[in-house]
Amino acid sequence: MRTLFTLATLVLTTAVLQAQAPLRVIASNGVKTFVEALVPAYERSSGRKTSITYGTSTTLVKNIVGGERFDVVIATAEAVDQISKAGKVTTEPVSVLGRSQVGVGVRQGARKPRVGTAAEMKQALLDAKGVTYAGNGASRPGIEAMFAKLGVTDTLKPKTILEVGSDGAIARVNKGDAELLLTLVSEILPAPGIELVGPLPAEFRSEVTFAAAVSATAADPAAARALITSLVSREATAILRQKGLER
């Protein structure tokens, strides 16, 4: 009888500790400011703390498939699909949070080139001292497809700086190593020392969709689902737009 009581106590204690432990969230840099704006309200209403790690979606996939533990993942739809195929999230439908266009940024106070048309975008690229973007970022394919269509791929190679993540690219512009930053609008708007010029021209429109899913081994699936629900709620839409995303 004492053994059964001890076992029951251990199970109950473990459940309580799991409920009190911070919710482990792994999120893409592209939704960082959006998540940071909404998580405090979730923590207040649920009484549950969160622990959030940010990175590029490419890195998130590598880490999660490699065994990193998490409760909620927020990444590009393609990244979440890869994680799902690896059996790392539940089989329930993923939740789409929103999408962000690829845009152009410059150092604060610098001249803003015209980028509204293909001709203007081409000239801005050719005139720039340097162009930088994340070599492992989700926006890279769209950026390089634009280069190809404009016929400037080879011309830009000597002055293109590929960085690991948008933070590195932002730093390059702030240092003066590059004049144009190409990345998601949702990453340009909050970047210190950087101003948004605008999205890529309509004919080169490129956007990245972000989604969220619950880990297949989440310690508290209900709490994980509640966090995702707060991020896709109607109340979150206004904040989403303020952070450079659309729904």
Secondary structure by P-SEA (a helix, b strand, c coil): caaaaaaaaaaaaaaaaaaaccbbbbbcccaaaaaaacaaaaaaaacbbbbbbbccaaaaaaaaaaccccccccccaaaaaaaaaaccccccbbbbcbbbbbbccccccccccccccaaaaaaaaaacccccccccccaaaaaaaaaaaacccccccccccccccaaaaaaaaaacccccccccaaaaaaccccccccccccccccbbbbbbbbbcccccaaaaaaaaaaaacccaaaaaaaacccc
